[in-house]
Amino acid sequence: MPAFKALRAALLQEPTFRPDTTILHRLHYSSAVREGFPADLVPFGGVEISPSQLAWPPDMAIVMNVAGYAEALNSAVTVHIADHCEIPVASIPGLVMTKVIAWLDRGQSKPKDAVDFRYPLENYAAAGNVDRLYGEELPLLAACDYVFERAGPRLLGMDIALIACAESKGTDRPYFD
């Protein structure tokens, strides 16, 4: 994980980032002196100990499920943040997919995962999807009696199913059918 270590070290050189005291892969970003926003750096793709399982150094005792991360990256939206600096940011379906997988994986022990995907679930119709619902997805909207709050979650589920790979849809432990 040399790239992870190099990125973490480079970010910690910036005055706006500070390390989390308990979680190795978490940094806190803040332009002020407050707590800041958490930013998790999670390596994947070639560093897993088994399919979708990442073990954290130094003792490899903490194992994390990274199912859905590749799909989230593949469906990411490119965001321009400065001259000559563009970064891939998880799309709403990609983000929600990883949160649903984490919630299903950890269960009731970490309700934060469910809380994290609640807002996008409730607001997906209004998140740039109104034209789709009145256009190509009009039958879906009609099936929901033209109620955006009911059509949005269904549309989000359809969009997640489009990006989820066979492993995430697999029969062993299906996350998305």
N, C-alpha and C positions, 0 to 999 in steps of 0.2 A: 504494500500500500504506500509506496513512495510518493505517488501523486497526491494522495490524501494528506500525508504529512506535510508536503511542500505547500499545498494550498492552505492548510490550517496555519502553518507558520507564517505565510505571507499575509493572511488576513489579520493575524494577531499583531503584526507590525503596524497596523492601522490603529489610530487612537479611538476609532468608533467601534472596534470589536474587543471583546474580552472573553476569556474562557469560562465555561461553566465549571463550577467546583466539583460536580459529581458525575457529569456525563461527558466522556471524552470527545464525542462527535458533535457536541452542542457548543455553539458560540452565542454570545449575546451582542446584538447590534444596537447602538444608541448614539444619536448625535448629541444627546444631553447626558447628564450624569445619572439618570434613572436606571431602572432594572434593564431596560432594553427589550428588543424583540428577539426571541430565540431563533437561531438559524442552525439547522441540523445538516451536517456534512456526512453523507452516507455513501461510501464507495460500493460499487457493484459492477458486475460484468467482468468475469474472469478472476475475481478474488473470492468467490464463494467456496465454502468447504463442501457443499453439496448443492443440488439445484435450489436456488432461492434462499440459501442459508448462509449468512455471514457471521463469522466468529471474530470478536474484537480482541486485538492484542492488549496487553502483553500475554495474558494467560489463556486466551481463547475461551474463557468460561462463559462469557455473555454471547449468546447466539441470537441473531436478529433475522426475521423473515423479510426478504427483499422481493418477494413475489410482486409483480406489477410495476416494479421500478423501470424496467427496460421499456415497457409499453408507455409509461408516463413520459420517459425521455423521448421516445419515438414520436409521440403525439404532442410534444411541447410546442409552445408558441415562442417565437423569437422576440425578445424585448430589447429595444435600443436604449441603453442607459447613459451612454456618453459617446463622444467621438471615438470611432474605431472600437467600440465595446458593445457587443450584443451578447445576451445570455439566453439560453433556453429556460423557459419557465413552464412548469407543468400546466397543462390545460386543465380546465375544470373537471372534465371526465377523468383525466389522468390522476389528478390529485384525489378526487373522491374514490377512485378505484383503489389507490394505495391505502386510504383511510378505512375503507370497508374491509379490505383484506386484513389490516392490522386489528381492527375491531373483532372480526371473526376469529382471528388467530389468538388474541389475548382474552377475548370474551369480556365478561362483566368486570374483570379486575381493572380495566383501564377505560372507564366510560368517556374519557376525553376524546378518544377516537370517534365515537358516535357524535359527540358534541361538535367536533371539527367538520364533519360532513353534513350536519344539519342545515346550516345556513345555505350552502350551495344547493342542497336538495330542495329547500323551500323557495329558492330564488332563481333557479336555472332558466325558467321561461323568460324572465326579464333580463337575463344576462346575455343579451345579443341574440336571442332565439325567437323573438316575436315574429319576424319576417318568415322564418322557417315554419313556425306553427300556422301562420296564415297562408303559407305557400305549400311547399312539398309535404309538410306534415299535417296538413289540414284534416285528413281523416283521423289522425290521433287526437287533435284538438276537439273535433266533433264527437269522438268517442268519450271524451271527458266533459261533455256538455259545455264546451267552450270556457271551462274554468282553468285558468292558467296555473293555479296552485296544484291542480291535479295532473295537468298535461306536462308540466315541467319535470317532475320526477320520472315520469315514464320516458320522456325524451332523453333525460340524462342516462337512464338505464340503457336505452338503445345505443347511445353514443359510447358508453363504457363497453358494451358488448362488441362494438365495432373495433375497438382498439385492444381488447383483451386477447392475449395469445392463447394457443391451445393448452399450454400448461396451466394457465389461470382458469380455463374452462374445463380442465381435465376431470376424469371420473374419480381419481384418487381422492381429491379434496376440492371439489368445484367451488370456485368463488363466484363465477358468473356463468350462467347457462344461457 
